[in-house]
């Protein structure tokens, strides 16, 4: 019952991250350590590759408490690119490759949760769907994300409204704890607001967005997302950061397993999947164009979503 979204915990990559988890979060920052005096929005373009490993266990629900579950392991590789068309307009896009493994076999009596996610066991059976909770890794390209930003204000306050669109890149399965995503279209509108105090090595950023999510079975899944970040530039090559990411949206609590129910078949698309994540990271500038980031992410609050035990991210970005 996880939600996998590729989304960012900084000011750049979004839609990660769900990592199911609230997890798939490319934990790269809006500010880089290449030059303390340089506005991070001033770069012409940037490509970024992010690898993330995360583990989730136990389903935190709002209606029946915490449900013990098998371990869910996710590995993802995310690609993101952004390019400044003009002084104020920027376009960006990306695509994550998600690989997930459920810790059970999907067979009775040892794994009733996995068994309830086998589309072949439904009445009538959904033989067209792929069974993912069989104890093996299943790998799929998840959702394209494309969008644009407009730099409304800069120095020392940065205001940058944006519009992002996400839609499935492949016909991946949506049923199962190890499913790579919800397989729905979503649009998000919002803005980044950042402040860089003059003559100080700090950078503060908050991003607020509202997601319009494609309805499944008529259920409203629209949500508000908030990302926040504090960056301190240790020197011109190293920066450390604290960040947080949250999602608060509509949906339903987990329904009881029912292999004759259409609601159960689509329940992974219907759950709220609300969370608050927090983490810390560091940027290291290898050269004037290449930056390495390492980040650790921890879940601090969960509603109707698997509890993220932890996620480790490693990213490499190259400016151009």
Secondary structure as UniProt FT lines:
FT   STRAND          6..8
FT   TURN            17..18
FT   TURN            20..22
FT   STRAND          25..26
FT   TURN            36..37
FT   HELIX           40..42
FT   STRAND          45..60
FT   STRAND          66..84
FT   STRAND          89..102
FT   TURN            108..110
FT   HELIX           112..115
FT   TURN            116..117
FT   HELIX           119..121
FT   TURN            127..128
FT   STRAND          138..153
FT   STRAND          157..168
FT   TURN            177..178
FT   STRAND          186..195
FT   TURN            198..199
FT   STRAND          202..213
FT   TURN            217..218
FT   STRAND          223..235
FT   TURN            236..237
FT   STRAND          238..249
FT   TURN            259..260
FT   HELIX           262..265
FT   HELIX           267..270
FT   STRAND          274..285
FT   STRAND          290..303
FT   STRAND          305..319
//
